[in-house]
């Protein structure tokens, strides 16, 4: 994983935002049209939303590093890593559909793909281990990002995610002896206690959904 390159690209996007204020202007235009389930504080709603987008993007390198590390411990790095590389490559080599997108606006789309990929792999882990791959709850944050990106394009990104996971991971990937050993380790109380320290990403950033 070349997450150092991702971190550099994210830093450059933040610098671009500091110079241009492009994202904050876009969010100002979106605020009146956000889905009513997205709950923001009464004061500084635009600032809270901008910080949400920034942190959502900033989490991606740590997310990919953590997912890869846990998959390596589980003995299925060879199955998981190609999926994570898709998210990494999406940052480093954006497809043509991203032409014209710059700064944090562009990276929000790419971050959504990365978060959704890990969310789908998490679902597989829950099915096989009754435990997530990594204990960061991004479900609500992903729904909020989906709204900010826009229904049509976000659905296209979701289709990329499903195609990638379906083609690279199967039930057989979780039937290895090393996976069985890892499954036993998951029952450790220390593992459970460590995972409790990870908060829900959206709550941490002050943005929630009222469903």
FENGIDA-V392064 format. One record per residue. N is the residue number from 1. RES is the residue in one letter. SS is DSSP state (helix for helix, strand for strand, loop for the rest). PSI is psi in degrees with one decimal (* if undefined). OMEGA is omega in degrees with one decimal (* if undefined). Layout:
# FENGIDA-V392064
N RES SS PSI OMEGA
N RES SS PSI OMEGA
This chain:
# FENGIDA-V392064
1 X loop 131.7 -179.8
2 X loop 58.4 -176.2
3 X helix -16.2 175.6
4 X helix -39.1 177.7
5 X helix -36.4 176.3
6 X helix -44.5 -179.1
7 X helix -39.1 178.7
8 X helix -41.9 180.0
9 X helix -39.5 178.1
10 X helix -41.5 178.3
11 X helix -42.2 178.3
12 X helix -37.8 179.1
13 X helix -38.4 176.3
14 X helix -39.8 178.2
15 X helix -39.2 176.1
16 X helix -42.0 178.8
17 X helix -39.3 178.3
18 X helix -35.3 -178.8
19 X helix -37.8 -168.2
20 X helix -28.5 -174.4
21 X loop 23.9 -174.7
22 X helix -47.2 -177.7
23 X helix -44.7 -177.0
24 X helix -35.2 176.6
25 X helix -39.7 178.3
26 X helix -41.5 179.4
27 X helix -35.2 177.4
28 X helix -38.7 178.1
29 X helix -31.2 -177.0
30 X helix -27.6 -172.9
31 X helix -48.0 -177.7
32 X loop -15.1 -173.9
33 X loop 6.5 179.6
34 X loop 150.1 177.3
35 X loop 138.2 -175.3
36 X loop -15.3 178.5
37 X loop -17.1 179.4
38 X strand 116.3 -176.9
39 X strand 124.7 178.8
40 X loop 154.0 176.1
41 X loop 150.2 -179.5
42 X loop -36.2 -179.6
43 X loop 137.8 175.4
44 X loop 42.0 179.8
45 X helix -41.8 -179.4
46 X helix -41.8 179.2
47 X helix -40.7 178.5
48 X helix -42.0 -179.6
49 X helix -39.2 177.9
50 X helix -41.1 178.5
51 X helix -34.3 175.5
52 X helix -49.5 -178.8
53 X helix -44.8 180.0
54 X helix -46.4 -178.7
55 X helix -36.1 177.9
56 X helix -40.8 177.4
57 X helix -44.7 -177.1
58 X helix -28.0 -176.4
59 X helix -18.9 -169.6
60 X helix -50.2 -179.0
61 X helix -43.1 178.0
62 X helix -39.4 179.8
63 X helix -47.1 -178.7
64 X helix -40.6 177.7
65 X helix -43.9 -178.9
66 X helix -44.2 -179.7
67 X helix -41.3 -179.9
68 X helix -39.9 -179.6
69 X helix -43.7 -179.5
70 X helix -39.6 177.5
71 X helix -36.5 178.0
72 X helix -42.2 177.8
73 X helix -34.0 -178.6
74 X helix -9.4 -180.0
75 X loop 15.7 179.1
76 X loop 32.9 178.2
77 X helix -37.6 -177.6
78 X helix -27.0 177.8
79 X helix -37.7 -174.3
80 X helix -38.8 -172.4
81 X helix -41.2 178.3
82 X helix -33.2 177.5
83 X helix -43.8 179.4
84 X helix -32.6 178.8
85 X helix -28.6 177.3
86 X helix -45.3 178.9
87 X helix -41.8 178.9
88 X helix -46.2 -178.8
89 X helix -29.5 179.1
90 X helix -34.6 175.2
91 X helix -48.7 -171.2
92 X helix -28.1 -178.6
93 X loop 73.5 -176.3
94 X loop 143.3 177.7
95 X loop 169.1 -176.3
96 X helix -26.8 -178.9
97 X helix -19.0 -178.7
98 X helix 0.2 -178.8
99 X loop 134.6 -178.7
100 X loop -11.9 176.5
101 X loop 129.9 -179.8
102 X loop 164.8 174.4
103 X helix -151.9 -176.9
104 X helix -27.2 177.3
105 X helix -45.3 178.3
106 X helix -44.1 -175.6
107 X helix -22.4 175.3
108 X helix -43.1 178.2
109 X helix -44.8 -177.9
110 X helix -37.7 177.6
111 X helix -37.4 178.7
112 X helix -44.1 178.7
113 X helix -44.6 -179.1
114 X helix -47.7 179.9
115 X helix -39.9 -178.7
116 X helix -36.5 176.7
117 X helix -47.2 -179.5
118 X helix -35.3 177.7
119 X helix -42.1 179.3
120 X helix -41.0 176.9
121 X helix -37.6 175.0
122 X helix -41.6 -179.9
123 X helix -38.8 176.7
124 X helix -41.6 178.6
125 X helix -41.5 -179.6
126 X helix -40.0 -179.0
127 X helix -37.4 -175.2
128 X helix -27.7 -174.7
129 X helix -7.0 -170.3
130 X loop 35.5 -176.5
131 X loop 147.0 179.8
132 X loop 157.8 172.9
133 X loop -51.6 171.3
134 X loop 150.0 -168.4
135 X loop 33.1 177.6
136 X loop 117.6 -177.5
137 X strand 103.6 -179.3
138 X loop 7.0 -173.6
139 X helix -51.2 -179.3
140 X helix -42.0 178.4
141 X helix -39.4 179.4
142 X helix -37.1 177.3
143 X helix -39.1 178.3
144 X helix -45.3 177.8
145 X helix -38.4 177.7
146 X helix -43.7 179.6
147 X helix -41.6 -178.0
148 X helix -36.3 -179.3
149 X helix -36.9 -176.8
150 X loop 139.0 -171.9
151 X helix -49.2 -172.8
152 X helix -51.1 -176.6
153 X helix -38.5 178.3
154 X helix -37.3 176.9
155 X helix -35.1 176.2
156 X helix -40.4 177.8
157 X helix -39.5 177.1
158 X helix -38.7 179.4
159 X helix -37.9 176.1
160 X helix -42.7 -179.6
161 X helix -50.4 -177.6
162 X helix -40.7 179.1
163 X helix -43.4 -178.0
164 X helix -47.6 -177.5
165 X helix -43.5 -178.5
166 X helix -32.5 -176.1
167 X helix -17.0 -173.8
168 X helix -21.1 -178.3
169 X loop 140.7 178.4
170 X loop 172.6 178.0
171 X helix -30.7 179.6
172 X helix -27.1 179.8
173 X helix -24.5 -176.1
174 X helix 12.1 -177.3
175 X loop 13.6 -178.2
176 X loop 156.1 179.5
177 X helix -38.8 179.3
178 X helix -32.6 178.1
179 X helix -39.1 178.3
180 X helix -39.1 177.4
181 X helix -40.1 178.8
182 X helix -38.3 179.2
183 X helix -40.0 178.9
184 X helix -37.7 -179.2
185 X helix -26.3 -178.4
186 X loop -20.4 -179.3
187 X loop -5.6 -178.8
188 X loop 131.2 177.2
189 X helix -33.0 -179.9
190 X helix -34.4 176.7
191 X helix -44.9 179.2
192 X helix -44.3 -179.3
193 X helix -39.8 -179.2
194 X helix -39.6 -177.3
195 X helix -24.7 179.7
196 X loop -16.8 -178.1
197 X loop -9.0 -179.1
198 X loop 121.6 -177.6
199 X loop 167.3 170.1
200 X strand 126.6 -174.4
201 X helix -45.3 -176.3
202 X helix -41.1 177.8
203 X helix -38.6 179.1
204 X helix -32.6 -175.4
205 X loop 0.4 174.0
206 X loop 17.5 178.2
207 X loop 130.1 -178.3
208 X strand 167.8 175.2
209 X strand 136.3 172.8
210 X loop 100.9 -174.1
211 X loop * *
